[in-house]
Amino acid sequence: MNELSQETSPYLLQHAQNPVHWKSWNSTTLATAKNQNKLIIVSIGYSACHWCHVMEHETFEDDEAAQTMNQHFINIKIDREERPDIDAVYMKAVQIMTGRGGWPLNAVCLPDGRPVWGGTYFRKHEWIETLEQLQKLFENNPEKMIEYAEKLHLGIESLNDIQAPNKTNLNQFRSNFPSFGGVAEGRGGSNRIEETLNPLLEKWIKSFDHDFGGMARAPKFMMPNNYKFLLRYGHQTNNKELLDFVNLTLTKMAFGGLFDTVDGGFSRYSVDMKWHVPHFEKMLYDNGQLVSLYADAYKLTKNPLYKEVIEKTLNFVSKELSNDQGGFFCALDADSLTENQHLEEGAFYVWKKAELQSLMKDDFELFSQVFNINDFGYWEEGNYVLIQKDPLEEIASRNQIEVHLLQAKKKSWENLLYTEREKRSKPRLDDKCLTSWNALMLKGFVDAYKALQDENYLKTALENATFIIKNLWTEEGNLLRNYKNGKSTINAYLEDYALLINSFIALYEVTIDEKWLLNAKQLTDYCFEHFYDEKKKFFAFTSDLDEALISKHYETEDNVIPASNSVIAENLFVLSIYFGNSYYEEVVQEMLQNIVPNIDYPSAFSNWMNVFLNFSEQNKELVVTGENAKHFIHKINRNYLPNIILAGAENHSLLPFLSDRFVENETLFYLCQNRVCQIPSKDFERTLSELKH
């Protein structure tokens, strides 16, 4: 029988009525496969995945396909968002077998869980035919299957090996940074950092799209950590070309159909080169990171478009992706019901020309120029996805109207469209709360607060932090990954710890409340106890308290979400300064020494390169002490200072980095480098000027 009705995952519940006898991944299910000597089907997806829905409708709702699956196989459905550890293992297997990956992810495994075949989306008859062939092979020649499984398993294990740099690259790196491993002299010269990174940038730039921003390929993913690094590197090296490219990318993303100008929030990716037509699902992790990115860019440029993007996105998250306890939901689906009650991708978001003409009346011609109700904005089947091409200033000039009047009209049009769109059937909501994704959104609210100084953003961030601590951090010291319907489940992964630590550090930077740093350190030390591998010098993705899978996973490549190891490295560097912990910094240096000389594909290591920049002589620390410390921290946070680590105290502090820096009745500014501070200043403007130059 189908057992998924007992689960809380919206994705698993979507499959609870399938005729397939789905089971969840657990020790009982795995033991059943071994005891009955049956092949296992592992099928992985997520609630907002369009092609997952297509395969469910075509195949998993079909009685003929279900009969084949039920007769011979143990069928396991997995929500990849709940179990990224399982997804990582079988994704590696499918990538080895097929050279590509994606979702739905489907694998057939031996009774012990080792995969023998796999792929992504399959049509019904291809699926049934393949399953029948695999079952016959298992019955008649199991030795051949076992032999292939062993070879494939070796391939999966080889992907887990973190390759040591070749001797030439390693020796070059060590000659450039001889003090790595010797913390007192840990910073490298800026020129040496640039000498190491510039060749990677030169290679990366060749793939830039200089017309629409992003990479010159489709589909186009936003990859926020890529632009976080490029913005910082362009700023620190005074590289105008790089800064212009980042601003082009952020502008075109905000103009594109990828961004929901009507109600805020970004979709997951664009299927075309111009950011026009997205896969329409809206994911929390994208929006959290993009708010942080646009906040950084706004601090540097003061571009009002970026402010609009931040405000609309946070309004959307607060309205559509928030529970009443301070938690954030995962996603809105790509699919929604049409007027004919058919699920269709993008149905909630697209517009017909006649509908827009009826709504806009005399303004339709001007509206069409702003949102391209023309060949540029046309999608398919009479549908338009709103996309901007030209700045409002240019359109206003062409039409001989004041810019502020056109801005007011645009806002009025968007309100009109919002009211009309709310009459439609909304996309389905994935209402589970994941620790790591909540942490990304928490940091988004903190970064928006820094940039825009809206106290409501800080209030929301603090409420979310309280929600996580109350519901997802146990008395035993470990985190849980998932919260749904008052129930917290699944021992958390490195990703959850890394990103939550990162968000707690961000909270300290705006509140100077040291409890956030103490929380961060407690979680960091837990990671060393249960995730750190002394031999590999990296952190495993899963805790040593969890039941082992067929292969251990070490996440080192930055993807749409940065690698958990690179985020841990980022955290360790900052915490090493706050707590005077030389071991933390040694671990970061060991990780960088294994990663940086090996980088060949820079966009997959952008957060590592961001951590590496921390060892530049441009990196400094600022300590602000005195009863007005928070006031001045508030002013400093408005500025884009990615190379500055900020600390503050309104009275005496036990934090090692702040020890003996507080003087009664004085506000002091200590500018430091590598923990060594200059004579304190009382001049804020002079200190701020020094930080910027």
C-alpha positions as CSV (number, residue, x, y, z in Angstrom):
1,M,0.0,0.0,0.0
2,N,1.0,3.7,-0.4
3,E,2.3,4.9,3.0
4,L,3.0,8.6,2.1
5,S,-0.2,9.9,3.8
6,Q,1.7,9.5,7.1
7,E,4.3,12.1,6.0
8,T,4.3,15.8,6.5
9,S,6.3,16.8,3.3
10,P,4.0,18.5,0.8
11,Y,5.8,16.8,-2.0
12,L,5.3,13.3,-0.5
13,L,1.7,14.1,0.3
14,Q,1.2,15.0,-3.4
15,H,2.0,11.4,-4.2
16,A,-0.1,9.9,-1.3
17,Q,-3.0,9.0,-3.7
18,N,-0.9,7.4,-6.4
19,P,-1.6,3.7,-7.1
20,V,2.2,3.1,-6.6
21,H,2.9,1.6,-3.2
22,W,5.2,4.4,-2.2
23,K,7.2,4.2,1.0
24,S,9.4,6.7,2.7
25,W,13.1,6.3,3.2
26,N,13.7,4.7,6.6
27,S,15.3,1.7,8.2
28,T,12.2,-0.5,8.0
29,T,11.8,0.1,4.2
30,L,15.4,-0.6,3.5
31,A,15.3,-3.8,5.7
32,T,12.2,-4.9,3.7
33,A,14.1,-4.6,0.4
34,K,16.9,-6.8,1.8
35,N,14.7,-9.3,3.4
36,Q,12.5,-9.7,0.3
37,N,15.6,-9.4,-2.0
38,K,13.8,-6.8,-4.2
39,L,15.3,-4.0,-6.3
40,I,14.6,-0.5,-5.0
41,I,13.2,2.4,-7.0
42,V,14.4,5.7,-5.5
43,S,12.4,8.6,-6.9
44,I,13.4,12.1,-5.8
45,G,11.8,15.4,-6.5
46,Y,10.3,18.5,-4.8
47,S,6.9,20.1,-4.5
48,A,7.6,23.1,-6.9
49,C,9.2,20.9,-9.6
50,H,7.2,21.1,-12.9
51,W,8.6,18.0,-14.5
52,C,8.1,16.1,-11.3
53,H,4.4,16.8,-11.6
54,V,4.4,15.8,-15.3
55,M,6.0,12.4,-14.6
56,E,3.6,11.9,-11.7
57,H,0.6,12.6,-13.9
58,E,1.8,10.5,-16.9
59,T,3.3,7.6,-15.0
60,F,2.9,7.4,-11.2
61,E,-0.9,8.0,-11.5
62,D,-1.2,5.3,-14.1
63,D,-2.3,1.8,-13.1
64,E,-0.2,-0.1,-15.6
65,A,3.0,1.6,-14.5
66,A,2.0,1.2,-10.8
67,Q,1.4,-2.5,-11.4
68,T,4.9,-3.0,-12.8
69,M,6.5,-1.0,-9.9
70,N,4.4,-2.7,-7.2
71,Q,5.0,-6.3,-8.4
72,H,8.8,-6.3,-8.5
73,F,10.1,-3.3,-6.6
74,I,10.3,-1.5,-3.3
75,N,9.3,2.0,-4.2
76,I,10.7,4.9,-2.2
77,K,9.7,8.5,-2.7
78,I,12.0,11.2,-1.4
79,D,11.7,15.0,-1.0
80,R,15.1,16.3,-2.0
81,E,14.6,19.4,0.2
82,E,14.1,17.3,3.3
83,R,16.9,14.8,2.4
84,P,19.6,16.5,0.4
85,D,22.0,13.9,1.7
86,I,20.3,11.1,-0.2
87,D,19.8,13.3,-3.2
88,A,23.5,14.1,-3.4
89,V,24.5,10.4,-3.5
90,Y,22.0,9.4,-6.2
91,M,22.6,12.5,-8.2
92,K,26.3,11.6,-8.4
93,A,25.3,8.2,-9.6
94,V,23.0,9.5,-12.3
95,Q,25.5,12.1,-13.5
96,I,28.2,9.3,-13.8
97,M,25.7,7.2,-15.8
98,T,24.1,9.9,-18.0
99,G,26.4,12.9,-17.9
100,R,23.6,15.1,-16.6
101,G,21.3,15.5,-13.7
102,G,18.0,17.2,-12.6
103,W,14.6,16.4,-11.2
104,P,12.7,14.2,-11.0
105,L,15.7,12.0,-10.2
106,N,15.0,8.3,-10.6
107,A,17.3,5.4,-9.8
108,V,17.0,1.6,-9.6
109,C,19.1,0.1,-6.9
110,L,20.1,-3.3,-5.6
111,P,18.4,-4.4,-2.3
112,D,21.4,-2.9,-0.4
113,G,20.8,0.6,-2.0
114,R,23.6,0.7,-4.5
115,P,22.4,2.1,-7.8
116,V,22.5,0.2,-11.1
117,W,20.5,2.5,-13.4
118,G,19.1,5.9,-13.3
119,G,18.0,9.1,-15.1
120,T,15.6,12.0,-14.7
121,Y,12.3,12.3,-16.5
122,F,10.9,9.3,-18.3
123,R,7.8,8.7,-20.4
124,K,5.5,6.0,-19.2
125,H,6.2,3.3,-21.8
126,E,10.0,3.9,-21.6
127,W,9.8,3.7,-17.8
128,I,7.8,0.4,-17.8
129,E,10.0,-1.2,-20.5
130,T,13.2,-0.3,-18.7
131,L,11.9,-1.6,-15.3
132,E,10.9,-4.9,-16.8
133,Q,14.3,-5.4,-18.5
134,L,16.1,-4.6,-15.2
135,Q,13.9,-7.0,-13.3
136,K,14.6,-9.8,-15.8
137,L,18.3,-9.1,-15.6
138,F,18.1,-9.2,-11.8
139,E,16.3,-12.6,-11.9
140,N,18.5,-14.2,-14.6
141,N,22.0,-12.6,-14.2
142,P,22.2,-10.8,-10.8
143,E,26.0,-11.2,-10.8
144,K,26.2,-8.8,-13.8
145,M,24.1,-6.2,-11.9
146,I,26.3,-6.6,-8.8
147,E,29.5,-6.2,-10.8
148,Y,28.1,-2.9,-12.4
149,A,26.9,-1.7,-9.0
150,E,30.4,-2.2,-7.6
151,K,32.0,-0.2,-10.4
152,L,29.5,2.6,-10.1
153,H,30.0,2.7,-6.4
154,L,33.7,3.2,-6.9
155,G,32.9,6.0,-9.2
156,I,30.6,7.7,-6.6
157,E,33.3,7.3,-4.0
158,S,35.9,8.8,-6.3
159,L,33.8,11.9,-6.6
160,N,33.9,12.2,-2.8
161,D,37.7,12.4,-2.9
162,I,38.8,16.0,-2.4
163,Q,41.6,16.1,-4.9
164,A,44.9,17.4,-3.5
165,P,46.3,20.1,-5.8
166,N,49.1,19.0,-8.1
167,K,52.6,19.8,-6.8
168,T,53.2,22.6,-9.2
169,N,50.0,24.5,-8.3
170,L,50.5,23.8,-4.6
171,N,54.1,24.9,-4.5
172,Q,53.1,28.1,-6.4
173,F,50.4,28.7,-3.9
174,R,52.7,28.2,-0.9
175,S,55.4,30.4,-2.4
176,N,52.8,33.2,-2.8
177,F,51.3,32.6,0.7
178,P,54.2,31.2,2.8
179,S,52.5,32.2,6.0
180,F,49.4,30.0,5.5
181,G,49.4,27.8,8.5
182,G,51.2,30.5,10.5
183,V,48.3,32.6,11.8
184,A,50.2,35.5,13.1
185,E,51.3,36.4,9.6
186,G,48.2,35.0,8.0
187,R,47.3,37.9,5.6
188,G,48.7,37.9,2.1
189,G,49.5,41.0,0.1
190,S,46.6,42.3,-2.0
191,N,48.8,41.9,-5.1
192,R,49.4,38.2,-4.4
193,I,45.7,37.6,-3.9
194,E,45.0,39.3,-7.2
195,E,47.8,37.4,-9.0
196,T,46.1,34.2,-7.9
197,L,42.5,35.3,-8.7
198,N,43.0,37.4,-11.9
199,P,43.7,34.4,-14.2
200,L,40.4,32.8,-12.9
201,L,38.5,36.0,-13.6
202,E,40.0,36.3,-17.1
203,K,38.7,32.8,-17.8
204,W,35.3,33.5,-16.2
205,I,34.8,36.8,-18.1
206,K,34.8,34.9,-21.4
207,S,31.4,33.4,-20.5
208,F,29.7,36.7,-19.5
209,D,26.6,37.9,-21.4
210,H,27.3,41.5,-22.0
211,D,23.9,42.2,-23.4
212,F,21.6,40.8,-20.7
213,G,24.1,40.0,-17.9
214,G,24.6,36.7,-16.3
215,M,26.3,33.9,-18.2
216,A,26.0,33.6,-22.0
217,R,23.8,30.4,-22.0
218,A,20.3,29.2,-21.4
219,P,18.8,28.3,-19.1
220,K,20.0,31.1,-16.9
221,F,20.3,30.6,-13.2
222,M,20.9,33.6,-10.9
223,M,23.7,32.2,-8.8
224,P,23.7,35.0,-6.1
225,N,27.0,33.9,-4.6
226,N,28.7,34.5,-8.0
227,Y,27.7,38.1,-8.0
228,K,28.3,38.6,-4.3
229,F,32.0,37.7,-5.1
230,L,32.2,39.7,-8.4
231,L,30.7,42.8,-6.7
232,R,33.2,42.6,-3.9
233,Y,36.2,41.8,-6.1
234,G,35.3,44.6,-8.5
235,H,34.9,47.0,-5.6
236,Q,38.2,46.1,-3.9
237,T,40.2,46.1,-7.1
238,N,38.5,49.2,-8.6
239,N,37.5,47.2,-11.6
240,K,34.8,49.3,-13.3
241,E,34.2,46.7,-16.0
242,L,33.4,44.1,-13.4
243,L,31.2,46.4,-11.4
244,D,29.3,47.5,-14.6
245,F,28.7,43.9,-15.5
246,V,27.3,43.1,-12.1
247,N,25.0,46.1,-12.3
248,L,23.9,45.1,-15.8
249,T,23.1,41.6,-14.5
250,L,21.1,42.9,-11.5
251,T,19.2,45.4,-13.6
252,K,18.3,42.9,-16.3
253,M,17.2,40.3,-13.7
254,A,15.0,43.0,-12.1
255,F,13.6,44.0,-15.5
256,G,13.0,40.4,-16.6
257,G,9.9,38.2,-16.2
258,L,12.1,36.3,-13.8
259,F,11.2,39.0,-11.2
260,D,7.5,39.3,-10.4
261,T,7.1,43.1,-10.7
262,V,3.5,42.8,-9.7
263,D,4.0,41.2,-6.3
264,G,7.7,40.8,-5.8
265,G,9.9,37.7,-5.6
266,F,12.1,35.9,-8.1
267,S,11.4,32.6,-9.9
268,R,14.0,29.9,-9.8
269,Y,15.6,30.5,-13.3
270,S,15.0,31.7,-16.8
271,V,14.7,29.3,-19.7
272,D,16.0,32.0,-22.2
273,M,19.0,34.3,-22.4
274,K,17.2,37.6,-21.6
275,W,15.7,36.5,-18.1
276,H,12.3,36.7,-19.7
277,V,10.4,33.4,-19.3
278,P,11.1,31.6,-16.0
279,H,10.4,28.3,-14.5
280,F,7.7,30.0,-12.4
281,E,8.4,28.3,-9.0
282,K,9.5,30.8,-6.3
283,M,12.0,29.3,-3.9
284,L,12.8,30.8,-0.5
285,Y,16.5,30.1,-0.8
286,D,16.8,32.2,-4.0
287,N,14.9,35.1,-2.6
288,G,16.8,35.2,0.7
289,Q,20.2,35.3,-1.1
290,L,19.0,37.8,-3.8
291,V,17.7,40.3,-1.2
292,S,21.2,40.1,0.4
293,L,22.8,40.7,-3.0
294,Y,20.6,43.6,-4.0
295,A,21.1,45.1,-0.5
296,D,24.9,45.0,-1.1
297,A,24.5,46.5,-4.5
298,Y,22.2,49.2,-3.2
299,K,24.7,50.3,-0.5
300,L,27.3,50.7,-3.3
301,T,25.1,52.3,-6.0
302,K,22.0,53.8,-4.3
303,N,20.1,52.6,-7.4
304,P,16.4,53.0,-6.6
305,L,15.6,50.0,-8.7
306,Y,17.5,47.8,-6.3
307,K,15.6,49.3,-3.4
308,E,12.3,48.5,-5.2
309,V,13.4,44.9,-5.7
310,I,14.3,44.5,-2.0
311,E,11.0,46.0,-0.7
312,K,8.8,44.1,-3.1
313,T,10.5,40.8,-2.4
314,L,10.4,41.1,1.3
315,N,6.8,42.2,1.2
316,F,6.1,39.0,-0.9
317,V,7.9,36.8,1.6
318,S,6.2,38.3,4.5
319,K,2.8,38.0,2.9
320,E,3.0,34.6,1.1
321,L,5.9,32.6,2.6
322,S,5.5,33.3,6.4
323,N,3.8,31.4,9.1
324,D,2.4,33.0,12.3
325,Q,5.3,31.9,14.4
326,G,8.1,33.7,12.6
327,G,9.1,30.8,10.2
328,F,9.4,31.0,6.4
329,F,7.8,28.5,4.0
330,C,9.8,26.8,1.3
331,A,8.2,27.6,-2.0
332,L,5.3,28.4,-4.3
333,D,4.8,25.9,-7.1
334,A,5.4,26.7,-10.8
335,D,2.0,25.2,-11.7
336,S,-1.5,26.6,-10.9
337,L,-5.0,26.0,-12.1
338,T,-6.3,27.6,-15.3
339,E,-9.9,28.8,-15.7
340,N,-10.6,25.3,-17.0
341,Q,-9.2,23.8,-13.8
342,H,-6.1,22.3,-15.4
343,L,-2.7,22.6,-13.7
344,E,-0.5,24.6,-16.0
345,E,3.0,26.1,-15.6
346,G,2.9,29.9,-15.1
347,A,-0.9,30.2,-15.4
348,F,-1.1,32.5,-12.4
349,Y,1.5,34.9,-13.8
350,V,0.9,35.4,-17.5
351,W,-1.4,37.8,-19.4
352,K,-3.4,37.9,-22.6
353,K,-3.2,41.0,-24.7
354,A,-7.0,41.5,-24.7
355,E,-7.1,41.2,-20.9
356,L,-4.4,43.9,-20.5
357,Q,-6.1,46.2,-23.0
358,S,-9.4,45.9,-21.0
359,L,-7.5,46.7,-17.7
360,M,-5.3,49.5,-18.9
361,K,-7.8,51.2,-21.2
362,D,-6.2,54.5,-22.5
363,D,-2.9,53.7,-20.8
364,F,-2.4,50.5,-22.8
365,E,0.0,52.0,-25.4
366,L,2.2,53.4,-22.7
367,F,1.9,50.3,-20.6
368,S,3.0,48.2,-23.6
369,Q,6.1,50.3,-24.0
370,V,7.1,49.8,-20.4
371,F,6.3,46.0,-20.2
372,N,6.8,45.1,-23.9
373,I,3.4,43.8,-24.9
374,N,5.0,43.1,-28.3
375,D,7.3,40.5,-29.9
376,F,10.0,41.1,-27.3
377,G,7.5,40.2,-24.4
378,Y,5.6,37.5,-26.2
379,W,5.9,34.0,-24.8
380,E,3.6,31.4,-26.3
381,E,-0.1,30.5,-27.0
382,G,-1.2,34.2,-26.8
383,N,0.6,34.7,-23.4
384,Y,2.8,37.6,-22.4
385,V,5.3,37.6,-19.6
386,L,5.9,41.1,-18.4
387,I,9.5,42.2,-19.1
388,Q,11.1,45.7,-19.1
389,K,13.8,46.5,-21.7
390,D,14.3,50.3,-21.3
391,P,14.7,52.5,-18.3
392,L,11.6,54.6,-17.4
393,E,13.6,57.8,-18.0
394,E,14.1,56.8,-21.6
395,I,10.4,55.9,-22.1
396,A,9.3,59.1,-20.4
397,S,11.5,61.2,-22.7
398,R,10.1,59.4,-25.8
399,N,6.6,60.1,-24.7
400,Q,7.3,63.7,-23.4
401,I,6.0,63.1,-19.9
402,E,7.7,63.6,-16.5
403,V,9.6,60.6,-15.1
404,H,7.8,60.8,-11.7
405,L,4.4,60.7,-13.5
406,L,5.4,57.5,-15.4
407,Q,6.7,56.0,-12.1
408,A,3.4,56.8,-10.5
409,K,1.6,55.2,-13.4
410,K,3.7,52.1,-13.3
411,K,3.0,51.7,-9.6
412,S,-0.7,52.2,-10.3
413,W,-0.7,49.6,-13.1
414,E,1.0,47.0,-10.9
415,N,-1.6,47.5,-8.2
416,L,-4.3,47.1,-10.7
417,L,-2.7,43.9,-12.0
418,Y,-2.2,42.6,-8.5
419,T,-5.9,43.0,-7.7
420,E,-6.9,41.3,-10.9
421,R,-4.4,38.5,-10.4
422,E,-5.5,37.7,-6.9
423,K,-8.8,36.5,-8.4
424,R,-7.0,33.6,-10.0
425,S,-6.2,30.3,-8.4
426,K,-2.9,30.6,-6.6
427,P,0.1,28.3,-7.1
428,R,0.4,25.5,-4.5
429,L,2.4,26.3,-1.4
430,D,5.1,24.1,0.1
431,D,4.6,25.0,3.8
432,K,7.4,23.2,5.5
433,C,10.2,25.2,7.1
434,L,13.8,24.2,6.5
435,T,16.5,25.5,8.9
436,S,19.1,26.4,6.2
437,W,16.6,28.1,3.9
438,N,15.1,30.1,6.9
439,A,18.7,31.1,7.8
440,L,19.2,32.5,4.2
441,M,16.0,34.5,4.5
442,L,16.9,35.7,8.0
443,K,20.1,37.0,6.6
444,G,18.3,38.6,3.7
445,F,16.1,40.6,6.2
446,V,19.3,41.6,8.2
447,D,21.1,42.7,5.1
448,A,18.0,44.7,3.9
449,Y,17.9,46.3,7.4
450,K,21.6,47.4,7.0
451,A,20.9,48.9,3.6
452,L,17.5,50.5,4.1
453,Q,17.4,51.0,7.9
454,D,13.8,49.7,8.1
455,E,13.3,48.5,11.7
456,N,10.5,46.1,10.6
457,Y,13.2,44.1,8.7
458,L,15.2,43.6,11.9
459,K,12.1,42.8,13.8
460,T,11.2,40.0,11.3
461,A,14.8,38.7,11.4
462,L,14.8,38.5,15.2
463,E,11.4,36.7,15.2
464,N,12.7,34.2,12.7
465,A,15.8,33.6,14.8
466,T,13.6,33.0,17.8
467,F,11.4,30.6,15.8
468,I,14.5,28.5,14.8
469,I,15.9,28.4,18.3
470,K,12.6,27.4,19.8
471,N,11.6,24.8,17.2
472,L,14.7,23.5,15.5
473,W,17.6,23.6,18.1
474,T,17.3,20.8,20.6
475,E,18.4,20.6,24.2
476,E,20.9,18.0,23.2
477,G,22.7,20.7,21.1
478,N,21.9,19.4,17.6
479,L,19.7,21.2,15.0
480,L,16.7,19.6,13.3
481,R,16.2,20.3,9.6
482,N,12.4,20.4,9.1
483,Y,9.4,22.0,10.8
484,K,5.8,21.3,9.7
485,N,2.5,21.4,11.5
486,G,4.1,21.8,14.9
487,K,6.5,18.9,14.4
488,S,10.2,19.1,14.0
489,T,12.0,16.2,12.2
490,I,15.3,15.0,10.6
491,N,18.7,15.5,12.1
492,A,20.2,18.6,10.4
493,Y,22.9,18.6,7.8
494,L,26.1,20.7,7.6
495,E,24.2,23.1,5.3
496,D,21.8,23.9,8.2
497,Y,24.5,24.6,10.7
498,A,26.7,26.6,8.3
499,L,24.0,28.9,7.1
500,L,22.4,29.4,10.5
501,I,25.8,30.3,12.0
502,N,26.3,32.8,9.2
503,S,22.9,34.4,9.9
504,F,23.6,34.6,13.7
505,I,26.9,36.4,12.9
506,A,24.9,38.8,10.7
507,L,22.5,39.4,13.6
508,Y,25.4,40.3,15.8
509,E,26.7,42.8,13.3
510,V,23.5,44.9,13.6
511,T,22.5,44.3,17.3
512,I,26.0,43.9,18.8
513,D,24.2,41.4,21.2
514,E,26.9,38.9,21.9
515,K,24.4,36.1,22.5
516,W,24.3,35.7,18.7
517,L,28.1,35.1,18.6
518,L,27.9,32.7,21.5
519,N,25.2,30.8,19.7
520,A,27.3,30.8,16.5
521,K,30.3,29.4,18.4
522,Q,28.3,26.7,20.1
523,L,27.0,25.5,16.8
524,T,30.4,25.7,15.2
525,D,32.0,23.6,18.0
526,Y,29.2,21.1,17.5
527,C,30.1,20.9,13.8
528,F,33.7,20.1,14.8
529,E,32.5,17.3,17.1
530,H,30.1,15.7,14.7
531,F,31.0,16.7,11.1
532,Y,34.7,17.4,10.8
533,D,37.0,14.9,9.2
534,E,40.6,15.3,10.5
535,K,42.1,13.3,7.6
536,K,40.3,15.1,4.7
537,K,40.4,18.5,6.5
538,F,36.8,19.2,5.5
539,F,33.4,18.7,7.1
540,A,31.1,15.9,6.0
541,F,27.6,16.8,4.9
542,T,26.0,14.4,7.4
543,S,26.5,14.1,11.2
544,D,28.4,11.1,12.6
545,L,25.2,10.4,14.6
546,D,23.2,9.7,11.4
547,E,22.8,6.2,9.8
548,A,25.4,6.0,7.0
549,L,24.3,6.0,3.4
550,I,26.1,4.0,0.7
551,S,28.6,6.8,0.3
552,K,29.8,9.8,2.4
553,H,29.3,13.3,0.9
554,Y,31.6,16.3,1.3
555,E,30.0,19.4,-0.3
556,T,32.8,21.6,-1.7
557,E,31.4,23.1,-4.9
558,D,29.3,26.3,-4.7
559,N,26.0,26.0,-6.5
560,V,22.8,28.0,-6.3
561,I,23.3,27.8,-2.6
562,P,27.1,28.1,-1.7
563,A,28.8,24.9,-0.6
564,S,28.3,24.1,3.1
565,N,32.1,23.8,3.5
566,S,32.8,27.2,2.0
567,V,30.2,28.8,4.3
568,I,31.7,27.1,7.3
569,A,35.1,28.5,6.2
570,E,33.6,32.0,5.9
571,N,32.2,31.6,9.5
572,L,35.4,30.2,10.9
573,F,37.4,33.2,9.7
574,V,35.1,35.7,11.3
575,L,34.7,33.7,14.5
576,S,38.5,33.3,14.8
577,I,38.8,37.0,15.1
578,Y,35.9,37.6,17.5
579,F,37.1,34.7,19.8
580,G,40.9,34.9,19.2
581,N,40.7,31.3,18.1
582,S,43.8,30.5,16.0
583,Y,42.6,26.9,15.4
584,Y,39.6,28.2,13.5
585,E,41.8,30.2,11.2
586,E,44.2,27.3,10.7
587,V,41.3,25.1,9.5
588,V,40.2,27.8,7.1
589,Q,43.8,28.0,5.7
590,E,44.0,24.3,5.3
591,M,40.7,24.2,3.4
592,L,41.7,27.1,1.1
593,Q,45.1,25.5,0.5
594,N,43.3,22.4,-0.8
595,I,40.7,24.3,-2.8
596,V,42.1,27.4,-4.4
597,P,45.1,25.9,-6.3
598,N,42.6,23.4,-7.8
599,I,40.0,25.9,-9.1
600,D,39.4,25.4,-12.8
601,Y,35.8,26.5,-13.1
602,P,35.6,29.7,-11.0
603,S,31.8,30.1,-10.9
604,A,31.6,26.8,-9.0
605,F,34.0,28.2,-6.3
606,S,32.9,31.8,-6.0
607,N,32.2,31.7,-2.3
608,W,35.6,30.1,-1.7
609,M,37.2,33.0,-3.6
610,N,35.2,35.3,-1.4
611,V,36.7,33.6,1.7
612,F,40.2,33.8,0.1
613,L,39.7,37.6,-0.2
614,N,39.6,37.8,3.6
615,F,43.3,37.1,3.7
616,S,44.0,40.2,1.7
617,E,45.8,43.1,3.5
618,Q,42.7,45.1,2.5
619,N,40.7,43.1,5.1
620,K,40.4,45.0,8.4
621,E,38.4,45.0,11.6
622,L,36.6,47.9,13.3
623,V,35.7,48.0,17.0
624,V,33.2,50.6,18.3
625,T,32.8,50.9,22.0
626,G,30.8,53.3,24.2
627,E,27.2,53.9,25.1
628,N,26.5,55.2,21.6
629,A,28.2,52.2,19.9
630,K,25.0,50.8,18.4
631,H,24.2,54.2,16.9
632,F,27.5,54.4,15.0
633,I,27.3,50.7,14.0
634,H,24.0,51.5,12.5
635,K,25.5,54.3,10.4
636,I,28.5,52.2,9.3
637,N,26.2,49.3,8.2
638,R,24.7,51.6,5.5
639,N,28.0,51.5,3.7
640,Y,29.2,48.7,1.4
641,L,32.3,47.5,3.3
642,P,32.7,43.8,2.4
643,N,36.3,43.8,3.7
644,I,35.5,45.0,7.2
645,I,34.6,42.8,10.2
646,L,32.6,44.8,12.7
647,A,32.4,44.5,16.4
648,G,30.9,46.7,19.1
649,A,30.1,47.0,22.8
650,E,28.0,49.5,24.8
651,N,29.8,48.4,28.0
652,H,32.5,46.0,29.2
653,S,32.7,42.9,27.1
654,L,34.0,39.4,27.8
655,L,34.5,38.8,24.0
656,P,38.2,38.2,23.6
657,F,38.4,40.7,20.6
658,L,36.7,43.4,22.7
659,S,38.6,42.8,25.9
660,D,39.9,46.0,27.6
661,R,38.6,48.3,24.8
662,F,35.7,49.9,26.6
663,V,36.3,53.2,28.4
664,E,33.5,54.8,30.5
665,N,31.9,57.9,29.0
666,E,33.8,57.7,25.7
667,T,32.9,56.5,22.3
668,L,36.1,55.0,20.7
669,F,36.8,53.6,17.2
670,Y,39.6,51.0,16.9
671,L,40.7,50.3,13.4
672,C,42.5,46.9,13.4
673,Q,44.2,44.5,11.0
674,N,44.8,40.8,11.8
675,R,43.6,41.6,15.4
676,V,46.2,44.3,15.9
677,C,44.6,47.7,16.5
678,Q,45.7,51.3,16.0
679,I,45.4,53.9,18.7
680,P,41.6,54.5,19.1
681,S,40.0,57.5,17.5
682,K,37.1,59.6,18.7
683,D,36.4,60.9,15.2
684,F,33.7,59.0,13.5
685,E,33.9,60.7,10.1
686,R,37.6,60.2,9.9
687,T,37.2,56.6,10.8
688,L,34.5,56.0,8.2
689,S,36.7,57.7,5.6
690,E,39.6,55.4,6.5
691,L,37.3,52.4,6.1
692,K,36.3,53.4,2.6
693,H,39.8,53.9,1.4
